[in-house]
Amino acid sequence: MRTGFALLLLLGLALAGCGLAATDTAEMPLDAHGAPVMTQNEAIGLAAWVLENPAVAQDKPALAARAVAATDWLAGQEFLTGGLDTYSPARVVYWQILRREIRTWLGVRPGTTSQEVVDALFAASAALARHDDAKARAALQAPGFSLGAERTLATLSHLPRFAGTVRAFTDLMTAPLQMEPSSGR
C-alpha cells in the first residue's frame, strides 16, 4: 500500500512538473425539461462520428456546433482520467491537445472557460435547428469568440479533420472508463 501511494505521489509530482494544467470542466446545459441536452454516451457518439467524418457536417453549422460543444465538454470530464487503477495521463493530454486544436480553429480566445464555449455552441446549435439565425449569432457574440458571429458560423460550416481526433478517440474507445449511471433517457 505504501509503495502504491509513493508511486501515485511521484506521478502527481511528475505531471505537475510537466505543466499539465488543471482540467477545465463544464456542466452539460439543461433542456426545457431540466434534463441534460446530451448524455455522456450521446456526446461521445456524436463527437466521434462528426470529428472522424467531418464531411457529414459540411454546410451544417448546427451539427458542427453541437459536435464541437460535445468535444469541449468531454475534454473536461473525469471519466476520461479513470480511477486510480485506470488513470491515464496520456488520455488527458490527448484531449487537451484536441480541445486546443479545435479552439484555435474556431477562434476561441485563450482563457475562455469550457462552460462559456459549451453554453455558446449548444445555444447556437439549438437556435440554428429552430431556424433562428439571430439567436444563433447572439450566442456566438460571447466574449470568448474572437471571429465574430458571422465568421464563426462560416467556420462551423467547414469543419476540417483535426489531427488530434484519432488519438483522443482511439484511446477513449479502447480504455476502461468510469461511465455515467443510466440517465433514464
C-alpha positions as CSV (number, residue, x, y, z in Angstrom):
1,M,0.0,0.0,0.0
2,R,2.8,2.4,0.9
3,T,4.5,1.7,-2.5
4,G,1.3,2.5,-4.3
5,F,0.9,5.8,-2.5
6,A,4.5,6.7,-3.2
7,L,4.1,5.9,-6.9
8,L,0.9,8.0,-7.0
9,L,2.6,10.9,-5.3
10,L,5.6,10.6,-7.7
11,L,3.2,10.6,-10.7
12,G,1.4,13.6,-9.4
13,L,4.7,15.5,-9.0
14,A,5.9,14.4,-12.4
15,L,2.7,15.7,-14.0
16,A,2.9,19.0,-12.1
17,G,6.5,19.4,-13.3
18,C,5.3,18.8,-16.9
19,G,3.0,21.7,-16.7
20,L,-0.2,19.7,-17.1
21,A,-2.9,22.3,-16.4
22,A,-5.9,21.6,-14.2
23,T,-8.7,20.3,-16.3
24,D,-11.3,22.9,-17.3
25,T,-14.7,21.3,-16.8
26,A,-18.2,22.3,-17.8
27,E,-21.7,21.2,-16.8
28,M,-23.9,20.0,-19.6
29,P,-26.6,22.6,-20.3
30,L,-30.1,21.6,-19.5
31,D,-33.1,21.5,-21.9
32,A,-36.5,23.0,-21.2
33,H,-37.5,19.9,-19.1
34,G,-34.4,20.1,-16.9
35,A,-32.6,17.2,-18.5
36,P,-29.1,17.5,-19.9
37,V,-29.2,18.4,-23.6
38,M,-26.9,15.4,-24.2
39,T,-25.8,12.4,-22.2
40,Q,-22.2,11.3,-21.9
41,N,-22.8,8.5,-24.4
42,E,-24.5,10.8,-26.8
43,A,-21.6,13.2,-26.6
44,I,-19.1,10.5,-27.3
45,G,-21.1,9.1,-30.2
46,L,-21.8,12.5,-31.9
47,A,-18.3,13.9,-31.4
48,A,-16.7,10.7,-32.7
49,W,-19.0,10.5,-35.7
50,V,-18.7,14.1,-36.8
51,L,-15.0,14.6,-36.0
52,E,-13.9,11.4,-37.6
53,N,-16.1,12.2,-40.7
54,P,-16.2,16.0,-41.0
55,A,-17.9,15.8,-44.4
56,V,-21.2,14.9,-42.6
57,A,-21.2,18.4,-41.1
58,Q,-20.3,20.3,-44.3
59,D,-22.6,23.3,-44.6
60,K,-24.4,22.1,-41.4
61,P,-23.2,24.6,-38.7
62,A,-25.8,23.4,-36.2
63,L,-24.4,19.8,-36.3
64,A,-20.8,21.1,-36.2
65,A,-21.5,23.4,-33.3
66,R,-23.2,20.5,-31.3
67,A,-20.3,18.2,-32.0
68,V,-17.6,20.8,-31.1
69,A,-19.6,21.6,-27.9
70,A,-19.7,17.9,-27.0
71,T,-16.0,17.5,-27.6
72,D,-15.1,20.5,-25.4
73,W,-17.4,19.2,-22.7
74,L,-15.9,15.7,-23.0
75,A,-12.3,17.1,-22.7
76,G,-13.1,18.1,-19.1
77,Q,-14.9,15.1,-17.9
78,E,-13.5,13.0,-15.0
79,F,-14.4,9.7,-16.7
80,L,-11.6,10.3,-19.2
81,T,-9.0,10.0,-16.5
82,G,-10.4,6.9,-14.9
83,G,-9.9,5.8,-11.3
84,L,-6.6,5.2,-9.6
85,D,-6.4,1.8,-11.2
86,T,-7.0,3.0,-14.8
87,Y,-5.6,6.6,-14.7
88,S,-4.1,7.6,-18.0
89,P,-2.2,10.9,-18.1
90,A,-1.8,10.4,-21.8
91,R,-5.5,10.4,-22.2
92,V,-5.8,13.8,-20.5
93,V,-3.0,15.1,-22.8
94,Y,-4.7,13.8,-26.0
95,W,-8.0,15.5,-25.1
96,Q,-6.3,18.8,-24.1
97,I,-4.5,18.8,-27.4
98,L,-7.7,18.1,-29.3
99,R,-9.5,20.8,-27.4
100,R,-6.8,23.3,-28.1
101,E,-6.7,22.4,-31.8
102,I,-10.4,22.9,-32.2
103,R,-10.5,26.1,-30.1
104,T,-7.7,27.6,-32.2
105,W,-9.6,26.8,-35.4
106,L,-12.8,28.2,-34.1
107,G,-11.1,31.4,-32.8
108,V,-11.8,30.8,-29.1
109,R,-9.7,33.2,-27.1
110,P,-7.2,31.7,-24.6
111,G,-8.6,31.7,-21.1
112,T,-12.2,31.2,-22.2
113,T,-13.7,28.5,-19.9
114,S,-15.2,25.3,-21.2
115,Q,-18.5,26.4,-19.8
116,E,-18.5,29.5,-21.9
117,V,-17.7,27.5,-25.0
118,V,-20.2,24.7,-24.3
119,D,-23.0,27.1,-23.5
120,A,-22.5,29.3,-26.6
121,L,-22.1,26.4,-29.0
122,F,-25.1,24.5,-27.7
123,A,-27.2,27.6,-27.7
124,A,-26.2,28.5,-31.3
125,S,-26.9,24.9,-32.4
126,A,-30.3,24.9,-30.9
127,A,-31.1,28.3,-32.4
128,L,-30.0,27.1,-35.8
129,A,-32.1,24.0,-35.6
130,R,-35.1,26.3,-35.0
131,H,-34.0,28.5,-37.9
132,D,-33.4,31.4,-35.6
133,D,-30.3,32.8,-37.1
134,A,-30.5,36.0,-34.9
135,K,-30.3,34.0,-31.7
136,A,-27.5,31.8,-33.1
137,R,-25.5,34.9,-33.9
138,A,-26.2,36.4,-30.5
139,A,-24.9,33.2,-28.8
140,L,-21.7,33.4,-30.8
141,Q,-21.1,37.0,-29.8
142,A,-19.8,35.7,-26.5
143,P,-16.6,37.5,-25.5
144,G,-14.6,34.2,-25.8
145,F,-15.2,34.0,-29.5
146,S,-12.8,36.2,-31.5
147,L,-14.0,35.7,-35.0
148,G,-17.4,37.3,-34.5
149,A,-20.7,35.6,-35.1
150,E,-20.8,35.6,-38.9
151,R,-17.2,34.2,-39.3
152,T,-17.8,31.7,-36.5
153,L,-20.9,30.4,-38.3
154,A,-19.0,30.3,-41.6
155,T,-16.1,28.4,-39.9
156,L,-18.5,25.9,-38.4
157,S,-19.9,25.3,-41.9
158,H,-16.5,23.9,-42.9
159,L,-15.4,21.5,-40.2
160,P,-11.9,20.2,-41.0
161,R,-10.2,17.0,-39.9
162,F,-8.3,17.6,-36.7
163,A,-5.0,15.8,-36.2
164,G,-5.8,15.1,-32.5
165,T,-9.1,13.3,-33.2
166,V,-7.8,9.9,-34.0
167,R,-5.5,9.7,-30.9
168,A,-8.2,11.0,-28.4
169,F,-11.0,8.8,-29.6
170,T,-8.9,5.7,-30.2
171,D,-7.6,5.9,-26.7
172,L,-11.1,6.6,-25.4
173,M,-12.7,3.6,-27.2
174,T,-10.1,1.1,-26.1
175,A,-9.7,2.1,-22.4
176,P,-11.9,1.1,-19.5
177,L,-13.9,4.1,-18.5
178,Q,-15.8,5.3,-15.4
179,M,-19.2,5.5,-17.2
180,E,-22.1,7.6,-16.2
181,P,-25.1,5.9,-14.5
182,S,-28.2,5.5,-16.6
183,S,-29.9,8.8,-17.0
184,G,-33.2,7.3,-18.0
185,R,-33.2,8.9,-21.3
